[in-house]
Amino acid sequence: MPTITIELTDTQYKGLEYAALSPEDWAENAVTERCRIANDEIVKITVDYCLDNDITVPANREAIVSYAFDNDIVKTAAVRNAEAEAAAAAMAAEQTEGA
């Protein structure tokens, strides 16, 4: 299971203590809730894809998320960002050539 560790300055931690009863619980809840939202999006995209393409939907949420990545139905944010940057660079190159 992956572990995410963050370091805060003393001042940042004090700010979080001001905002939350438990900074550790707050951080864990924030990250797990974002994960839940992302997985809900992945499940919807994948179920729609499977139904539209007459593919059997995997049996549970974990299997659906794995299936989505294994079959390139969804991509990581890093991959999407790299693709967008490459497309922007290609468009800029085309505009430079046409000028």
Steps between C-alpha positions, in 0.01 A plus 500: 500500500648838402587751771499876450707706741503878516719739694362824635679789655416570862302802382301293248422242767385773742269630228354155452460459876301823492276369221451139612460305820760253379730602214585135430135395483416802285778419252402133484133587451580756228710254302268202539198710399681622187588140419135400541385776266759406236410132525131584463587686177711207375221252579243708310729546198584129493146370551377730222786382275425133571127541442554697178740234370311189618777407746429325828547744786746378764341374821599771749634853526862396552486273196336775294772752586774249420327405174474867402874557531600161357291563188584868447145611567641759740847648536687652790503878536872497417438320170207728412714804579791376286262433211348848531845661506606301193182602317554865594862484380390343172236769451754773574741345250227492234418864565868594475532316169189666363611852597 
